[in-house]
Amino acid sequence: MSTLADLSPGQRAEVVSVSGDPALVQRLYEFGLLEGEQVEVLARAPLGDPIEIGLGRSRLSLRKSDAAGIAIKVLGGG
C-alpha cells in the first residue's frame, strides 16, 4: 500500500489509516488527519524532508518518517 511519503507535490490522496507512535497518531487526529480525509502534497524540502501537505484549509509539515506511517489511496493529479 502507498504511503503519504511516496507522493510528489501536486498529488492528492485519501487517508486510509494512520499508524506509528500513539502520541503522534493522537496529535495528527487532533489536526484533522483522519481516515477518509483528502490530502494534497504541496511541497517538499530540497532534500525531501519534511513534506508539506494541505488538509482542508490547513497546512501541515511532516517528517518523511512520520508520513510513511500514513497509508493512502492515490486520487490523481500532479
C-alpha positions in Angstrom: 0.0 0.0 0.0 1.2 3.5 -0.7 2.0 6.0 2.0 2.0 9.8 2.2 5.8 9.7 2.0 5.6 8.3 -1.6 3.6 11.2 -3.1 5.0 14.0 -5.2 3.9 17.7 -4.9 0.5 18.2 -6.6 -0.7 14.6 -5.9 -3.9 14.1 -3.9 -4.9 11.1 -1.8 -7.4 9.8 0.7 -6.1 8.7 4.1 -6.7 5.0 4.7 -5.0 4.6 8.1 -2.7 6.4 10.4 -0.1 4.4 12.4 3.0 5.0 14.4 3.8 6.3 17.8 0.5 6.7 19.7 1.2 10.2 20.8 1.9 11.2 17.2 -1.2 9.5 15.9 -3.3 11.3 18.5 -1.7 14.6 17.5 -2.4 14.0 13.8 -6.0 13.1 14.7 -6.3 16.4 16.6 -5.1 18.3 13.5 -7.9 16.6 11.5 -5.8 13.9 9.7 -8.4 11.2 9.9 -9.3 8.2 7.8 -11.3 9.2 4.8 -9.9 12.8 4.7 -8.4 14.0 1.4 -4.8 15.5 1.5 -2.6 17.0 -1.1 1.2 17.2 -1.1 2.0 20.9 -1.5 5.8 20.9 -1.4 8.9 19.0 -0.3 12.1 20.5 1.2 15.1 20.4 -1.1 16.4 17.2 0.4 12.9 15.6 0.5 12.3 16.1 4.2 9.9 17.5 5.6 6.8 17.2 3.4 4.2 20.0 3.4 0.6 18.8 3.0 -2.7 20.5 2.6 -5.5 19.2 4.8 -8.8 21.1 4.3 -7.8 24.8 4.8 -4.8 23.9 6.9 -1.2 23.1 6.0 1.0 20.6 7.9 4.7 19.8 7.7 5.5 16.2 8.4 8.8 14.3 8.6 9.2 11.8 5.9 9.4 9.0 8.5 6.1 10.1 10.1 4.4 10.4 6.7 5.5 6.8 6.0 3.0 5.7 8.7 0.1 7.2 6.8 -1.4 4.7 4.4 -3.2 6.4 1.5 -5.2 5.7 -1.7 -4.0 8.0 -4.5 -6.7 10.0 -6.1 -4.8 11.5 -9.0 -3.5 14.9 -10.0 0.1 16.1 -10.4 
